[in-house]
Amino acid sequence: MSASWLERLTGPRTPAGYRPGATLARLRHNLGLTDLQSVASFTYREDGPRIEVRERTESHLLMHLVMCEFILCVPAHGQGRLRAELHHTGALRRSGVACRRRGGDQAMFERLDARLAAVHAILMPLDFKRLTIDCQDGQWQVTLEHMGASEVVNRMPALRRYIPLDAEQRKHLWQAFDALEHLLRDL
């Protein structure tokens, strides 16, 4: 039985013109890695944390975006649930980094927010679109979606543009993951 017209319009589907793995291949080149598939993990130095990267698509009218999500997992010492979201503050210029609780334990959030003050200076120069910190089932998970390492695809006019992850932003990304891993490991 075929899907109804409403299901076809509103249901999950891959965008027209989406090339799975193409953005990751360009990211692999930016990072200087030799093997990075559609879902992969890597370390950026021998004793560094393990980072998973995967593509995420976002559909819009006559266009779509392909973003790369960087995911860091750290074991949690205590039990509890928390979902927090970080974002840059300031209307025209970045003036800071703010943290919002999106669910979970208030006391756990207050401890996390107090500890995040130590890494604000590291997060300020990082160009991220989305940064979430989740704690669930005895594990912290940091998901960072960078502005770079993404692709914009327009259908009309026909345009496909990759936004690279430059060397400076790559350095800030590794510093942020080092600081967040250290912060969450001790929390």
Contacts in CASP RR format, 6 or more apart in sequence:
PFRMAT RR
TARGET T0000
AUTHOR 0000-0000-0000
METHOD contacts of the structure
MODEL  1
MSASWLERLTGPRTPAGYRPGATLARLRHNLGLTDLQSVASFTYREDGPR
IEVRERTESHLLMHLVMCEFILCVPAHGQGRLRAELHHTGALRRSGVACR
RRGGDQAMFERLDARLAAVHAILMPLDFKRLTIDCQDGQWQVTLEHMGAS
EVVNRMPALRRYIPLDAEQRKHLWQAFDALEHLLRDL
13 59 0 8 1.000
14 20 0 8 1.000
14 57 0 8 1.000
15 57 0 8 1.000
15 59 0 8 1.000
15 64 0 8 1.000
15 153 0 8 1.000
16 64 0 8 1.000
16 155 0 8 1.000
17 64 0 8 1.000
17 153 0 8 1.000
18 57 0 8 1.000
18 64 0 8 1.000
18 66 0 8 1.000
18 153 0 8 1.000
20 38 0 8 1.000
20 55 0 8 1.000
21 37 0 8 1.000
21 38 0 8 1.000
21 55 0 8 1.000
22 66 0 8 1.000
22 151 0 8 1.000
23 55 0 8 1.000
23 66 0 8 1.000
23 67 0 8 1.000
23 68 0 8 1.000
23 149 0 8 1.000
23 150 0 8 1.000
23 151 0 8 1.000
23 162 0 8 1.000
24 36 0 8 1.000
24 37 0 8 1.000
24 38 0 8 1.000
24 40 0 8 1.000
24 53 0 8 1.000
24 54 0 8 1.000
24 55 0 8 1.000
24 68 0 8 1.000
25 36 0 8 1.000
26 149 0 8 1.000
26 151 0 8 1.000
26 162 0 8 1.000
26 164 0 8 1.000
27 36 0 8 1.000
27 53 0 8 1.000
27 68 0 8 1.000
27 149 0 8 1.000
27 165 0 8 1.000
28 34 0 8 1.000
28 35 0 8 1.000
28 36 0 8 1.000
30 149 0 8 1.000
30 164 0 8 1.000
30 165 0 8 1.000
30 166 0 8 1.000
30 170 0 8 1.000
31 42 0 8 1.000
31 44 0 8 1.000
31 165 0 8 1.000
31 170 0 8 1.000
33 42 0 8 1.000
36 42 0 8 1.000
36 53 0 8 1.000
38 54 0 8 1.000
38 55 0 8 1.000
39 52 0 8 1.000
39 53 0 8 1.000
39 54 0 8 1.000
40 52 0 8 1.000
40 53 0 8 1.000
40 54 0 8 1.000
41 50 0 8 1.000
41 51 0 8 1.000
41 52 0 8 1.000
41 53 0 8 1.000
42 50 0 8 1.000
42 51 0 8 1.000
42 53 0 8 1.000
43 49 0 8 1.000
43 50 0 8 1.000
43 51 0 8 1.000
44 51 0 8 1.000
44 174 0 8 1.000
44 177 0 8 1.000
45 174 0 8 1.000
48 178 0 8 1.000
48 181 0 8 1.000
49 72 0 8 1.000
49 74 0 8 1.000
49 177 0 8 1.000
49 178 0 8 1.000
49 181 0 8 1.000
50 72 0 8 1.000
50 73 0 8 1.000
51 70 0 8 1.000
51 71 0 8 1.000
51 72 0 8 1.000
51 177 0 8 1.000
52 70 0 8 1.000
52 71 0 8 1.000
52 72 0 8 1.000
52 73 0 8 1.000
53 68 0 8 1.000
53 69 0 8 1.000
53 70 0 8 1.000
53 71 0 8 1.000
54 68 0 8 1.000
54 69 0 8 1.000
54 71 0 8 1.000
55 66 0 8 1.000
55 67 0 8 1.000
55 68 0 8 1.000
55 69 0 8 1.000
56 66 0 8 1.000
56 67 0 8 1.000
56 68 0 8 1.000
56 69 0 8 1.000
56 145 0 8 1.000
57 64 0 8 1.000
57 65 0 8 1.000
57 66 0 8 1.000
57 67 0 8 1.000
58 64 0 8 1.000
58 65 0 8 1.000
58 67 0 8 1.000
62 154 0 8 1.000
62 155 0 8 1.000
62 156 0 8 1.000
63 152 0 8 1.000
63 153 0 8 1.000
63 154 0 8 1.000
63 155 0 8 1.000
64 153 0 8 1.000
65 150 0 8 1.000
65 151 0 8 1.000
65 152 0 8 1.000
65 153 0 8 1.000
66 150 0 8 1.000
66 151 0 8 1.000
66 153 0 8 1.000
67 129 0 8 1.000
67 145 0 8 1.000
67 146 0 8 1.000
67 149 0 8 1.000
67 150 0 8 1.000
68 145 0 8 1.000
68 146 0 8 1.000
68 148 0 8 1.000
68 149 0 8 1.000
68 150 0 8 1.000
69 143 0 8 1.000
69 144 0 8 1.000
69 145 0 8 1.000
70 143 0 8 1.000
70 144 0 8 1.000
70 145 0 8 1.000
70 146 0 8 1.000
70 173 0 8 1.000
70 177 0 8 1.000
71 141 0 8 1.000
71 142 0 8 1.000
71 143 0 8 1.000
71 144 0 8 1.000
72 141 0 8 1.000
72 142 0 8 1.000
72 144 0 8 1.000
72 177 0 8 1.000
72 180 0 8 1.000
72 181 0 8 1.000
73 139 0 8 1.000
73 140 0 8 1.000
73 141 0 8 1.000
73 142 0 8 1.000
74 139 0 8 1.000
74 140 0 8 1.000
74 141 0 8 1.000
74 142 0 8 1.000
74 180 0 8 1.000
74 181 0 8 1.000
74 184 0 8 1.000
74 185 0 8 1.000
75 138 0 8 1.000
75 139 0 8 1.000
75 140 0 8 1.000
75 185 0 8 1.000
76 135 0 8 1.000
76 138 0 8 1.000
76 139 0 8 1.000
76 140 0 8 1.000
76 184 0 8 1.000
76 187 0 8 1.000
77 187 0 8 1.000
78 138 0 8 1.000
79 138 0 8 1.000
80 104 0 8 1.000
80 105 0 8 1.000
80 108 0 8 1.000
80 135 0 8 1.000
80 136 0 8 1.000
80 138 0 8 1.000
81 103 0 8 1.000
81 104 0 8 1.000
81 105 0 8 1.000
81 108 0 8 1.000
81 135 0 8 1.000
81 136 0 8 1.000
82 101 0 8 1.000
82 103 0 8 1.000
82 104 0 8 1.000
82 105 0 8 1.000
82 108 0 8 1.000
82 109 0 8 1.000
82 112 0 8 1.000
82 133 0 8 1.000
82 134 0 8 1.000
82 135 0 8 1.000
82 136 0 8 1.000
83 101 0 8 1.000
83 102 0 8 1.000
83 103 0 8 1.000
83 104 0 8 1.000
83 132 0 8 1.000
83 133 0 8 1.000
83 134 0 8 1.000
83 135 0 8 1.000
84 99 0 8 1.000
84 100 0 8 1.000
84 101 0 8 1.000
84 102 0 8 1.000
84 109 0 8 1.000
84 112 0 8 1.000
84 113 0 8 1.000
84 132 0 8 1.000
84 133 0 8 1.000
84 134 0 8 1.000
85 99 0 8 1.000
85 100 0 8 1.000
85 102 0 8 1.000
85 130 0 8 1.000
85 131 0 8 1.000
85 132 0 8 1.000
85 133 0 8 1.000
86 97 0 8 1.000
86 98 0 8 1.000
86 99 0 8 1.000
86 100 0 8 1.000
86 116 0 8 1.000
86 123 0 8 1.000
86 131 0 8 1.000
86 132 0 8 1.000
86 133 0 8 1.000
87 97 0 8 1.000
87 98 0 8 1.000
87 100 0 8 1.000
87 131 0 8 1.000
88 94 0 8 1.000
88 96 0 8 1.000
88 97 0 8 1.000
88 98 0 8 1.000
88 124 0 8 1.000
88 128 0 8 1.000
89 95 0 8 1.000
89 96 0 8 1.000
89 97 0 8 1.000
89 98 0 8 1.000
90 96 0 8 1.000
94 124 0 8 1.000
96 120 0 8 1.000
96 124 0 8 1.000
97 116 0 8 1.000
97 120 0 8 1.000
97 123 0 8 1.000
97 124 0 8 1.000
99 109 0 8 1.000
99 112 0 8 1.000
99 113 0 8 1.000
99 116 0 8 1.000
101 109 0 8 1.000
102 132 0 8 1.000
103 109 0 8 1.000
108 135 0 8 1.000
111 187 0 8 1.000
112 133 0 8 1.000
112 187 0 8 1.000
115 183 0 8 1.000
115 186 0 8 1.000
115 187 0 8 1.000
116 183 0 8 1.000
118 179 0 8 1.000
118 183 0 8 1.000
119 176 0 8 1.000
119 179 0 8 1.000
119 180 0 8 1.000
119 183 0 8 1.000
122 172 0 8 1.000
122 175 0 8 1.000
122 176 0 8 1.000
122 179 0 8 1.000
123 131 0 8 1.000
123 176 0 8 1.000
123 179 0 8 1.000
125 172 0 8 1.000
126 146 0 8 1.000
126 169 0 8 1.000
126 172 0 8 1.000
126 173 0 8 1.000
126 176 0 8 1.000
127 146 0 8 1.000
127 147 0 8 1.000
127 148 0 8 1.000
127 169 0 8 1.000
127 172 0 8 1.000
128 144 0 8 1.000
128 145 0 8 1.000
128 146 0 8 1.000
128 147 0 8 1.000
129 145 0 8 1.000
129 146 0 8 1.000
129 147 0 8 1.000
130 143 0 8 1.000
130 144 0 8 1.000
130 145 0 8 1.000
131 142 0 8 1.000
131 143 0 8 1.000
131 144 0 8 1.000
131 145 0 8 1.000
132 142 0 8 1.000
132 143 0 8 1.000
133 140 0 8 1.000
133 141 0 8 1.000
133 142 0 8 1.000
133 180 0 8 1.000
133 184 0 8 1.000
134 140 0 8 1.000
134 141 0 8 1.000
134 143 0 8 1.000
135 141 0 8 1.000
140 184 0 8 1.000
140 187 0 8 1.000
142 177 0 8 1.000
142 180 0 8 1.000
142 184 0 8 1.000
144 173 0 8 1.000
144 176 0 8 1.000
144 177 0 8 1.000
146 165 0 8 1.000
146 169 0 8 1.000
146 173 0 8 1.000
147 163 0 8 1.000
148 163 0 8 1.000
148 164 0 8 1.000
148 165 0 8 1.000
148 169 0 8 1.000
149 163 0 8 1.000
149 164 0 8 1.000
149 165 0 8 1.000
150 162 0 8 1.000
150 163 0 8 1.000
151 160 0 8 1.000
151 161 0 8 1.000
151 162 0 8 1.000
151 163 0 8 1.000
152 159 0 8 1.000
152 160 0 8 1.000
152 161 0 8 1.000
152 163 0 8 1.000
153 159 0 8 1.000
153 160 0 8 1.000
153 161 0 8 1.000
154 160 0 8 1.000
165 173 0 8 1.000
END
